[in-house]
Amino acid sequence: MKKYIINTAVLFFFLNSNAYAYLDPGSGSIILQAILGFIAASLATISFYWSKLKTFLNKLLKKNKKSERN
């Protein structure tokens, strides 16, 4: 399996050709905007599920404290 991965890496990195592509100045800003959008969406998703987890744990701990008092 390792031999297959090494052979693939060698072929990928050493047997490539030139692309002769042009990136205009607007391409950089679009790439940056996509990266920042991905980061913002990831942070929003994490904060949403983090608040749900905190709410669940608070409810769970409150039930345990009530059962200990009785």
mmCIF file of the N, C-alpha and C atoms, coordinates in Angstrom:
data_MODEL
# 
_entry.id   MODEL 
# 
loop_
_atom_site.group_PDB 
_atom_site.id 
_atom_site.type_symbol 
_atom_site.label_atom_id 
_atom_site.label_alt_id 
_atom_site.label_comp_id 
_atom_site.label_asym_id 
_atom_site.label_entity_id 
_atom_site.label_seq_id 
_atom_site.pdbx_PDB_ins_code 
_atom_site.Cartn_x 
_atom_site.Cartn_y 
_atom_site.Cartn_z 
_atom_site.occupancy 
_atom_site.B_iso_or_equiv 
_atom_site.pdbx_formal_charge 
_atom_site.auth_seq_id 
_atom_site.auth_comp_id 
_atom_site.auth_asym_id 
_atom_site.auth_atom_id 
_atom_site.pdbx_PDB_model_num 
ATOM 1   N N  . MET A 1 1  ? 0.822   -1.187 0.000   1.00 0.00 ? 1  MET A N  1 
ATOM 2   C CA . MET A 1 1  ? 0.000   0.000  0.000   1.00 0.00 ? 1  MET A CA 1 
ATOM 3   C C  . MET A 1 1  ? 0.869   1.255  0.000   1.00 0.00 ? 1  MET A C  1 
ATOM 4   N N  . LYS A 1 2  ? 1.952   1.248  0.800   1.00 0.00 ? 2  LYS A N  1 
ATOM 5   C CA . LYS A 1 2  ? 2.833   2.412  0.850   1.00 0.00 ? 2  LYS A CA 1 
ATOM 6   C C  . LYS A 1 2  ? 3.506   2.635  -0.500  1.00 0.00 ? 2  LYS A C  1 
ATOM 7   N N  . LYS A 1 3  ? 3.837   1.547  -1.169  1.00 0.00 ? 3  LYS A N  1 
ATOM 8   C CA . LYS A 1 3  ? 4.493   1.655  -2.466  1.00 0.00 ? 3  LYS A CA 1 
ATOM 9   C C  . LYS A 1 3  ? 3.567   2.324  -3.483  1.00 0.00 ? 3  LYS A C  1 
ATOM 10  N N  . TYR A 1 4  ? 2.293   2.020  -3.417  1.00 0.00 ? 4  TYR A N  1 
ATOM 11  C CA . TYR A 1 4  ? 1.305   2.616  -4.310  1.00 0.00 ? 4  TYR A CA 1 
ATOM 12  C C  . TYR A 1 4  ? 1.193   4.122  -4.059  1.00 0.00 ? 4  TYR A C  1 
ATOM 13  N N  . ILE A 1 5  ? 1.185   4.509  -2.785  1.00 0.00 ? 5  ILE A N  1 
ATOM 14  C CA . ILE A 1 5  ? 1.078   5.929  -2.430  1.00 0.00 ? 5  ILE A CA 1 
ATOM 15  C C  . ILE A 1 5  ? 2.330   6.684  -2.883  1.00 0.00 ? 5  ILE A C  1 
ATOM 16  N N  . ILE A 1 6  ? 3.489   6.103  -2.679  1.00 0.00 ? 6  ILE A N  1 
ATOM 17  C CA . ILE A 1 6  ? 4.733   6.753  -3.086  1.00 0.00 ? 6  ILE A CA 1 
ATOM 18  C C  . ILE A 1 6  ? 4.791   6.901  -4.602  1.00 0.00 ? 6  ILE A C  1 
ATOM 19  N N  . ASN A 1 7  ? 4.403   5.862  -5.329  1.00 0.00 ? 7  ASN A N  1 
ATOM 20  C CA . ASN A 1 7  ? 4.404   5.932  -6.791  1.00 0.00 ? 7  ASN A CA 1 
ATOM 21  C C  . ASN A 1 7  ? 3.428   7.001  -7.285  1.00 0.00 ? 7  ASN A C  1 
ATOM 22  N N  . THR A 1 8  ? 2.275   7.095  -6.673  1.00 0.00 ? 8  THR A N  1 
ATOM 23  C CA . THR A 1 8  ? 1.299   8.103  -7.066  1.00 0.00 ? 8  THR A CA 1 
ATOM 24  C C  . THR A 1 8  ? 1.831   9.504  -6.790  1.00 0.00 ? 8  THR A C  1 
ATOM 25  N N  . ALA A 1 9  ? 2.471   9.695  -5.648  1.00 0.00 ? 9  ALA A N  1 
ATOM 26  C CA . ALA A 1 9  ? 3.031   11.002 -5.315  1.00 0.00 ? 9  ALA A CA 1 
ATOM 27  C C  . ALA A 1 9  ? 4.128   11.392 -6.301  1.00 0.00 ? 9  ALA A C  1 
ATOM 28  N N  . VAL A 1 10 ? 4.973   10.453 -6.654  1.00 0.00 ? 10 VAL A N  1 
ATOM 29  C CA . VAL A 1 10 ? 6.042   10.736 -7.616  1.00 0.00 ? 10 VAL A CA 1 
ATOM 30  C C  . VAL A 1 10 ? 5.456   11.130 -8.958  1.00 0.00 ? 10 VAL A C  1 
ATOM 31  N N  . LEU A 1 11 ? 4.480   10.397 -9.429  1.00 0.00 ? 11 LEU A N  1 
ATOM 32  C CA . LEU A 1 11 ? 3.851   10.720 -10.702 1.00 0.00 ? 11 LEU A CA 1 
ATOM 33  C C  . LEU A 1 11 ? 3.162   12.079 -10.649 1.00 0.00 ? 11 LEU A C  1 
ATOM 34  N N  . PHE A 1 12 ? 2.526   12.365 -9.551  1.00 0.00 ? 12 PHE A N  1 
ATOM 35  C CA . PHE A 1 12 ? 1.784   13.626 -9.420  1.00 0.00 ? 12 PHE A CA 1 
ATOM 36  C C  . PHE A 1 12 ? 2.713   14.831 -9.415  1.00 0.00 ? 12 PHE A C  1 
ATOM 37  N N  . PHE A 1 13 ? 3.825   14.748 -8.700  1.00 0.00 ? 13 PHE A N  1 
ATOM 38  C CA . PHE A 1 13 ? 4.693   15.904 -8.535  1.00 0.00 ? 13 PHE A CA 1 
ATOM 39  C C  . PHE A 1 13 ? 5.746   16.063 -9.626  1.00 0.00 ? 13 PHE A C  1 
ATOM 40  N N  . PHE A 1 14 ? 6.186   14.979 -10.239 1.00 0.00 ? 14 PHE A N  1 
ATOM 41  C CA . PHE A 1 14 ? 7.282   15.082 -11.186 1.00 0.00 ? 14 PHE A CA 1 
ATOM 42  C C  . PHE A 1 14 ? 6.868   14.959 -12.647 1.00 0.00 ? 14 PHE A C  1 
ATOM 43  N N  . LEU A 1 15 ? 5.705   14.472 -12.936 1.00 0.00 ? 15 LEU A N  1 
ATOM 44  C CA . LEU A 1 15 ? 5.264   14.333 -14.316 1.00 0.00 ? 15 LEU A CA 1 
ATOM 45  C C  . LEU A 1 15 ? 4.107   15.286 -14.615 1.00 0.00 ? 15 LEU A C  1 
ATOM 46  N N  . ASN A 1 16 ? 4.326   16.564 -14.352 1.00 0.00 ? 16 ASN A N  1 
ATOM 47  C CA . ASN A 1 16 ? 3.284   17.545 -14.609 1.00 0.00 ? 16 ASN A CA 1 
ATOM 48  C C  . ASN A 1 16 ? 3.698   18.439 -15.773 1.00 0.00 ? 16 ASN A C  1 
ATOM 49  N N  . SER A 1 17 ? 2.763   19.183 -16.288 1.00 0.00 ? 17 SER A N  1 
ATOM 50  C CA . SER A 1 17 ? 3.055   20.088 -17.399 1.00 0.00 ? 17 SER A CA 1 
ATOM 51  C C  . SER A 1 17 ? 2.602   21.505 -17.023 1.00 0.00 ? 17 SER A C  1 
ATOM 52  N N  . ASN A 1 18 ? 3.060   22.473 -17.780 1.00 0.00 ? 18 ASN A N  1 
ATOM 53  C CA . ASN A 1 18 ? 2.699   23.865 -17.520 1.00 0.00 ? 18 ASN A CA 1 
ATOM 54  C C  . ASN A 1 18 ? 1.249   24.115 -17.904 1.00 0.00 ? 18 ASN A C  1 
ATOM 55  N N  . ALA A 1 19 ? 0.576   24.962 -17.148 1.00 0.00 ? 19 ALA A N  1 
ATOM 56  C CA . ALA A 1 19 ? -0.830  25.236 -17.405 1.00 0.00 ? 19 ALA A CA 1 
ATOM 57  C C  . ALA A 1 19 ? -1.011  26.435 -18.336 1.00 0.00 ? 19 ALA A C  1 
ATOM 58  N N  . TYR A 1 20 ? -0.079  27.376 -18.340 1.00 0.00 ? 20 TYR A N  1 
ATOM 59  C CA . TYR A 1 20 ? -0.184  28.595 -19.129 1.00 0.00 ? 20 TYR A CA 1 
ATOM 60  C C  . TYR A 1 20 ? -1.513  29.299 -18.859 1.00 0.00 ? 20 TYR A C  1 
ATOM 61  N N  . ALA A 1 21 ? -1.830  29.459 -17.585 1.00 0.00 ? 21 ALA A N  1 
ATOM 62  C CA . ALA A 1 21 ? -3.088  30.069 -17.176 1.00 0.00 ? 21 ALA A CA 1 
ATOM 63  C C  . ALA A 1 21 ? -2.838  31.505 -16.739 1.00 0.00 ? 21 ALA A C  1 
ATOM 64  N N  . TYR A 1 22 ? -3.868  32.308 -16.832 1.00 0.00 ? 22 TYR A N  1 
ATOM 65  C CA . TYR A 1 22 ? -3.790  33.706 -16.424 1.00 0.00 ? 22 TYR A CA 1 
ATOM 66  C C  . TYR A 1 22 ? -4.778  33.949 -15.302 1.00 0.00 ? 22 TYR A C  1 
ATOM 67  N N  . LEU A 1 23 ? -4.298  34.543 -14.216 1.00 0.00 ? 23 LEU A N  1 
ATOM 68  C CA . LEU A 1 23 ? -5.169  34.935 -13.113 1.00 0.00 ? 23 LEU A CA 1 
ATOM 69  C C  . LEU A 1 23 ? -5.220  36.453 -13.076 1.00 0.00 ? 23 LEU A C  1 
ATOM 70  N N  . ASP A 1 24 ? -6.378  37.015 -13.316 1.00 0.00 ? 24 ASP A N  1 
ATOM 71  C CA . ASP A 1 24 ? -6.515  38.464 -13.278 1.00 0.00 ? 24 ASP A CA 1 
ATOM 72  C C  . ASP A 1 24 ? -6.583  38.939 -11.823 1.00 0.00 ? 24 ASP A C  1 
ATOM 73  N N  . PRO A 1 25 ? -6.439  40.228 -11.576 1.00 0.00 ? 25 PRO A N  1 
ATOM 74  C CA . PRO A 1 25 ? -6.429  40.739 -10.198 1.00 0.00 ? 25 PRO A CA 1 
ATOM 75  C C  . PRO A 1 25 ? -7.707  40.435 -9.422  1.00 0.00 ? 25 PRO A C  1 
ATOM 76  N N  . GLY A 1 26 ? -8.833  40.303 -10.087 1.00 0.00 ? 26 GLY A N  1 
ATOM 77  C CA . GLY A 1 26 ? -10.084 40.010 -9.393  1.00 0.00 ? 26 GLY A CA 1 
ATOM 78  C C  . GLY A 1 26 ? -10.146 38.598 -8.843  1.00 0.00 ? 26 GLY A C  1 
ATOM 79  N N  . SER A 1 27 ? -9.349  37.694 -9.399  1.00 0.00 ? 27 SER A N  1 
ATOM 80  C CA . SER A 1 27 ? -9.363  36.298 -8.941  1.00 0.00 ? 27 SER A CA 1 
ATOM 81  C C  . SER A 1 27 ? -8.883  36.179 -7.502  1.00 0.00 ? 27 SER A C  1 
ATOM 82  N N  . GLY A 1 28 ? -7.881  36.961 -7.146  1.00 0.00 ? 28 GLY A N  1 
ATOM 83  C CA . GLY A 1 28 ? -7.362  36.922 -5.779  1.00 0.00 ? 28 GLY A CA 1 
ATOM 84  C C  . GLY A 1 28 ? -8.407  37.345 -4.770  1.00 0.00 ? 28 GLY A C  1 
ATOM 85  N N  . SER A 1 29 ? -9.175  38.382 -5.095  1.00 0.00 ? 29 SER A N  1 
ATOM 86  C CA . SER A 1 29 ? -10.202 38.837 -4.156  1.00 0.00 ? 29 SER A CA 1 
ATOM 87  C C  . SER A 1 29 ? -11.337 37.823 -4.052  1.00 0.00 ? 29 SER A C  1 
ATOM 88  N N  . ILE A 1 30 ? -11.663 37.147 -5.134  1.00 0.00 ? 30 ILE A N  1 
ATOM 89  C CA . ILE A 1 30 ? -12.710 36.121 -5.080  1.00 0.00 ? 30 ILE A CA 1 
ATOM 90  C C  . ILE A 1 30 ? -12.257 34.942 -4.229  1.00 0.00 ? 30 ILE A C  1 
ATOM 91  N N  . ILE A 1 31 ? -11.001 34.543 -4.390  1.00 0.00 ? 31 ILE A N  1 
ATOM 92  C CA . ILE A 1 31 ? -10.465 33.436 -3.578  1.00 0.00 ? 31 ILE A CA 1 
ATOM 93  C C  . ILE A 1 31 ? -10.460 33.823 -2.106  1.00 0.00 ? 31 ILE A C  1 
ATOM 94  N N  . LEU A 1 32 ? -10.017 35.044 -1.796  1.00 0.00 ? 32 LEU A N  1 
ATOM 95  C CA . LEU A 1 32 ? -10.003 35.518 -0.415  1.00 0.00 ? 32 LEU A CA 1 
ATOM 96  C C  . LEU A 1 32 ? -11.417 35.584 0.153   1.00 0.00 ? 32 LEU A C  1 
ATOM 97  N N  . GLN A 1 33 ? -12.362 36.030 -0.627  1.00 0.00 ? 33 GLN A N  1 
ATOM 98  C CA . GLN A 1 33 ? -13.749 36.111 -0.187  1.00 0.00 ? 33 GLN A CA 1 
ATOM 99  C C  . GLN A 1 33 ? -14.322 34.721 0.083   1.00 0.00 ? 33 GLN A C  1 
ATOM 100 N N  . ALA A 1 34 ? -13.966 33.749 -0.739  1.00 0.00 ? 34 ALA A N  1 
ATOM 101 C CA . ALA A 1 34 ? -14.439 32.383 -0.521  1.00 0.00 ? 34 ALA A CA 1 
ATOM 102 C C  . ALA A 1 34 ? -13.857 31.801 0.764   1.00 0.00 ? 34 ALA A C  1 
ATOM 103 N N  . ILE A 1 35 ? -12.580 32.056 1.014   1.00 0.00 ? 35 ILE A N  1 
ATOM 104 C CA . ILE A 1 35 ? -11.943 31.554 2.235   1.00 0.00 ? 35 ILE A CA 1 
ATOM 105 C C  . ILE A 1 35 ? -12.580 32.187 3.466   1.00 0.00 ? 35 ILE A C  1 
ATOM 106 N N  . LEU A 1 36 ? -12.774 33.515 3.431   1.00 0.00 ? 36 LEU A N  1 
ATOM 107 C CA . LEU A 1 36 ? -13.387 34.191 4.577   1.00 0.00 ? 36 LEU A CA 1 
ATOM 108 C C  . LEU A 1 36 ? -14.838 33.752 4.782   1.00 0.00 ? 36 LEU A C  1 
ATOM 109 N N  . GLY A 1 37 ? -15.555 33.509 3.700   1.00 0.00 ? 37 GLY A N  1 
ATOM 110 C CA . GLY A 1 37 ? -16.927 33.014 3.818   1.00 0.00 ? 37 GLY A CA 1 
ATOM 111 C C  . GLY A 1 37 ? -16.979 31.634 4.447   1.00 0.00 ? 37 GLY A C  1 
ATOM 112 N N  . PHE A 1 38 ? -16.033 30.771 4.064   1.00 0.00 ? 38 PHE A N  1 
ATOM 113 C CA . PHE A 1 38 ? -15.964 29.436 4.655   1.00 0.00 ? 38 PHE A CA 1 
ATOM 114 C C  . PHE A 1 38 ? -15.666 29.515 6.147   1.00 0.00 ? 38 PHE A C  1 
ATOM 115 N N  . ILE A 1 39 ? -14.736 30.380 6.518   1.00 0.00 ? 39 ILE A N  1 
ATOM 116 C CA . ILE A 1 39 ? -14.395 30.537 7.939   1.00 0.00 ? 39 ILE A CA 1 
ATOM 117 C C  . ILE A 1 39 ? -15.595 31.069 8.722   1.00 0.00 ? 39 ILE A C  1 
ATOM 118 N N  . ALA A 1 40 ? -16.299 32.058 8.176   1.00 0.00 ? 40 ALA A N  1 
ATOM 119 C CA . ALA A 1 40 ? -17.461 32.624 8.863   1.00 0.00 ? 40 ALA A CA 1 
ATOM 120 C C  . ALA A 1 40 ? -18.572 31.590 9.018   1.00 0.00 ? 40 ALA A C  1 
ATOM 121 N N  . ALA A 1 41 ? -18.818 30.808 7.971   1.00 0.00 ? 41 ALA A N  1 
ATOM 122 C CA . ALA A 1 41 ? -19.857 29.785 8.053   1.00 0.00 ? 41 ALA A CA 1 
ATOM 123 C C  . ALA A 1 41 ? -19.475 28.705 9.054   1.00 0.00 ? 41 ALA A C  1 
ATOM 124 N N  . SER A 1 42 ? -18.194 28.340 9.086   1.00 0.00 ? 42 SER A N  1 
ATOM 125 C CA . SER A 1 42 ? -17.743 27.327 10.048  1.00 0.00 ? 42 SER A CA 1 
ATOM 126 C C  . SER A 1 42 ? -17.905 27.809 11.480  1.00 0.00 ? 42 SER A C  1 
ATOM 127 N N  . LEU A 1 43 ? -17.519 29.056 11.737  1.00 0.00 ? 43 LEU A N  1 
ATOM 128 C CA . LEU A 1 43 ? -17.651 29.600 13.094  1.00 0.00 ? 43 LEU A CA 1 
ATOM 129 C C  . LEU A 1 43 ? -19.111 29.726 13.513  1.00 0.00 ? 43 LEU A C  1 
ATOM 130 N N  . ALA A 1 44 ? -19.979 30.098 12.581  1.00 0.00 ? 44 ALA A N  1 
ATOM 131 C CA . ALA A 1 44 ? -21.400 30.197 12.900  1.00 0.00 ? 44 ALA A CA 1 
ATOM 132 C C  . ALA A 1 44 ? -21.978 28.827 13.228  1.00 0.00 ? 44 ALA A C  1 
ATOM 133 N N  . THR A 1 45 ? -21.592 27.819 12.469  1.00 0.00 ? 45 THR A N  1 
ATOM 134 C CA . THR A 1 45 ? -22.074 26.457 12.726  1.00 0.00 ? 45 THR A CA 1 
ATOM 135 C C  . THR A 1 45 ? -21.572 25.946 14.068  1.00 0.00 ? 45 THR A C  1 
ATOM 136 N N  . ILE A 1 46 ? -20.296 26.181 14.342  1.00 0.00 ? 46 ILE A N  1 
ATOM 137 C CA . ILE A 1 46 ? -19.733 25.727 15.621  1.00 0.00 ? 46 ILE A CA 1 
ATOM 138 C C  . ILE A 1 46 ? -20.417 26.424 16.791  1.00 0.00 ? 46 ILE A C  1 
ATOM 139 N N  . SER A 1 47 ? -20.637 27.732 16.685  1.00 0.00 ? 47 SER A N  1 
ATOM 140 C CA . SER A 1 47 ? -21.277 28.447 17.802  1.00 0.00 ? 47 SER A CA 1 
ATOM 141 C C  . SER A 1 47 ? -22.722 27.991 17.997  1.00 0.00 ? 47 SER A C  1 
ATOM 142 N N  . PHE A 1 48 ? -23.420 27.665 16.915  1.00 0.00 ? 48 PHE A N  1 
ATOM 143 C CA . PHE A 1 48 ? -24.800 27.182 17.013  1.00 0.00 ? 48 PHE A CA 1 
ATOM 144 C C  . PHE A 1 48 ? -24.851 25.860 17.785  1.00 0.00 ? 48 PHE A C  1 
ATOM 145 N N  . TYR A 1 49 ? -24.014 24.918 17.398  1.00 0.00 ? 49 TYR A N  1 
ATOM 146 C CA . TYR A 1 49 ? -24.032 23.626 18.081  1.00 0.00 ? 49 TYR A CA 1 
ATOM 147 C C  . TYR A 1 49 ? -23.424 23.704 19.476  1.00 0.00 ? 49 TYR A C  1 
ATOM 148 N N  . TRP A 1 50 ? -22.498 24.635 19.709  1.00 0.00 ? 50 TRP A N  1 
ATOM 149 C CA . TRP A 1 50 ? -21.919 24.813 21.035  1.00 0.00 ? 50 TRP A CA 1 
ATOM 150 C C  . TRP A 1 50 ? -22.993 25.312 22.009  1.00 0.00 ? 50 TRP A C  1 
ATOM 151 N N  . SER A 1 51 ? -23.837 26.228 21.559  1.00 0.00 ? 51 SER A N  1 
ATOM 152 C CA . SER A 1 51 ? -24.897 26.722 22.437  1.00 0.00 ? 51 SER A CA 1 
ATOM 153 C C  . SER A 1 51 ? -25.928 25.625 22.716  1.00 0.00 ? 51 SER A C  1 
ATOM 154 N N  . LYS A 1 52 ? -26.217 24.790 21.729  1.00 0.00 ? 52 LYS A N  1 
ATOM 155 C CA . LYS A 1 52 ? -27.131 23.669 21.968  1.00 0.00 ? 52 LYS A CA 1 
ATOM 156 C C  . LYS A 1 52 ? -26.533 22.688 22.977  1.00 0.00 ? 52 LYS A C  1 
ATOM 157 N N  . LEU A 1 53 ? -25.234 22.428 22.870  1.00 0.00 ? 53 LEU A N  1 
ATOM 158 C CA . LEU A 1 53 ? -24.567 21.523 23.801  1.00 0.00 ? 53 LEU A CA 1 
ATOM 159 C C  . LEU A 1 53 ? -24.571 22.097 25.214  1.00 0.00 ? 53 LEU A C  1 
ATOM 160 N N  . LYS A 1 54 ? -24.306 23.398 25.342  1.00 0.00 ? 54 LYS A N  1 
ATOM 161 C CA . LYS A 1 54 ? -24.314 24.023 26.663  1.00 0.00 ? 54 LYS A CA 1 
ATOM 162 C C  . LYS A 1 54 ? -25.700 23.969 27.290  1.00 0.00 ? 54 LYS A C  1 
ATOM 163 N N  . THR A 1 55 ? -26.735 24.222 26.500  1.00 0.00 ? 55 THR A N  1 
ATOM 164 C CA . THR A 1 55 ? -28.108 24.161 27.006  1.00 0.00 ? 55 THR A CA 1 
ATOM 165 C C  . THR A 1 55 ? -28.445 22.753 27.480  1.00 0.00 ? 55 THR A C  1 
ATOM 166 N N  . PHE A 1 56 ? -28.067 21.761 26.706  1.00 0.00 ? 56 PHE A N  1 
ATOM 167 C CA . PHE A 1 56 ? -28.334 20.371 27.067  1.00 0.00 ? 56 PHE A CA 1 
ATOM 168 C C  . PHE A 1 56 ? -27.611 20.001 28.359  1.00 0.00 ? 56 PHE A C  1 
ATOM 169 N N  . LEU A 1 57 ? -26.346 20.379 28.470  1.00 0.00 ? 57 LEU A N  1 
ATOM 170 C CA . LEU A 1 57 ? -25.584 20.039 29.671  1.00 0.00 ? 57 LEU A CA 1 
ATOM 171 C C  . LEU A 1 57 ? -26.123 20.772 30.900  1.00 0.00 ? 57 LEU A C  1 
ATOM 172 N N  . ASN A 1 58 ? -26.551 22.013 30.741  1.00 0.00 ? 58 ASN A N  1 
ATOM 173 C CA . ASN A 1 58 ? -27.133 22.742 31.868  1.00 0.00 ? 58 ASN A CA 1 
ATOM 174 C C  . ASN A 1 58 ? -28.416 22.073 32.359  1.00 0.00 ? 58 ASN A C  1 
ATOM 175 N N  . LYS A 1 59 ? -29.272 21.652 31.433  1.00 0.00 ? 59 LYS A N  1 
ATOM 176 C CA . LYS A 1 59 ? -30.500 20.951 31.823  1.00 0.00 ? 59 LYS A CA 1 
ATOM 177 C C  . LYS A 1 59 ? -30.173 19.641 32.518  1.00 0.00 ? 59 LYS A C  1 
ATOM 178 N N  . LEU A 1 60 ? -29.175 18.930 32.011  1.00 0.00 ? 60 LEU A N  1 
ATOM 179 C CA . LEU A 1 60 ? -28.781 17.650 32.587  1.00 0.00 ? 60 LEU A CA 1 
ATOM 180 C C  . LEU A 1 60 ? -28.226 17.836 33.998  1.00 0.00 ? 60 LEU A C  1 
ATOM 181 N N  . LEU A 1 61 ? -27.407 18.850 34.180  1.00 0.00 ? 61 LEU A N  1 
ATOM 182 C CA . LEU A 1 61 ? -26.818 19.089 35.494  1.00 0.00 ? 61 LEU A CA 1 
ATOM 183 C C  . LEU A 1 61 ? -27.855 19.587 36.498  1.00 0.00 ? 61 LEU A C  1 
ATOM 184 N N  . LYS A 1 62 ? -28.817 20.367 36.057  1.00 0.00 ? 62 LYS A N  1 
ATOM 185 C CA . LYS A 1 62 ? -29.870 20.835 36.958  1.00 0.00 ? 62 LYS A CA 1 
ATOM 186 C C  . LYS A 1 62 ? -30.725 19.672 37.445  1.00 0.00 ? 62 LYS A C  1 
ATOM 187 N N  . LYS A 1 63 ? -30.988 18.704 36.573  1.00 0.00 ? 63 LYS A N  1 
ATOM 188 C CA . LYS A 1 63 ? -31.751 17.524 36.985  1.00 0.00 ? 63 LYS A CA 1 
ATOM 189 C C  . LYS A 1 63 ? -30.969 16.720 38.015  1.00 0.00 ? 63 LYS A C  1 
ATOM 190 N N  . ASN A 1 64 ? -29.654 16.603 37.818  1.00 0.00 ? 64 ASN A N  1 
ATOM 191 C CA . ASN A 1 64 ? -28.828 15.858 38.773  1.00 0.00 ? 64 ASN A CA 1 
ATOM 192 C C  . ASN A 1 64 ? -28.780 16.568 40.125  1.00 0.00 ? 64 ASN A C  1 
ATOM 193 N N  . LYS A 1 65 ? -28.723 17.884 40.136  1.00 0.00 ? 65 LYS A N  1 
ATOM 194 C CA . LYS A 1 65 ? -28.679 18.618 41.400  1.00 0.00 ? 65 LYS A CA 1 
ATOM 195 C C  . LYS A 1 65 ? -29.993 18.489 42.150  1.00 0.00 ? 65 LYS A C  1 
ATOM 196 N N  . LYS A 1 66 ? -31.119 18.489 41.422  1.00 0.00 ? 66 LYS A N  1 
ATOM 197 C CA . LYS A 1 66 ? -32.424 18.329 42.074  1.00 0.00 ? 66 LYS A CA 1 
ATOM 198 C C  . LYS A 1 66 ? -32.563 16.937 42.663  1.00 0.00 ? 66 LYS A C  1 
ATOM 199 N N  . SER A 1 67 ? -32.071 15.936 41.971  1.00 0.00 ? 67 SER A N  1 
ATOM 200 C CA . SER A 1 67 ? -32.209 14.550 42.483  1.00 0.00 ? 67 SER A CA 1 
ATOM 201 C C  . SER A 1 67 ? -31.293 14.344 43.687  1.00 0.00 ? 67 SER A C  1 
ATOM 202 N N  . GLU A 1 68 ? -30.174 15.050 43.776  1.00 0.00 ? 68 GLU A N  1 
ATOM 203 C CA . GLU A 1 68 ? -29.277 14.925 44.917  1.00 0.00 ? 68 GLU A CA 1 
ATOM 204 C C  . GLU A 1 68 ? -29.888 15.587 46.157  1.00 0.00 ? 68 GLU A C  1 
ATOM 205 N N  . ARG A 1 69 ? -30.658 16.634 45.993  1.00 0.00 ? 69 ARG A N  1 
ATOM 206 C CA . ARG A 1 69 ? -31.255 17.333 47.129  1.00 0.00 ? 69 ARG A CA 1 
ATOM 207 C C  . ARG A 1 69 ? -32.351 16.511 47.784  1.00 0.00 ? 69 ARG A C  1 
ATOM 208 N N  . ASN A 1 70 ? -33.054 15.720 46.985  1.00 0.00 ? 70 ASN A N  1 
ATOM 209 C CA . ASN A 1 70 ? -34.178 14.948 47.540  1.00 0.00 ? 70 ASN A CA 1 
ATOM 210 C C  . ASN A 1 70 ? -33.735 13.710 48.199  1.00 0.00 ? 70 ASN A C  1 
# 
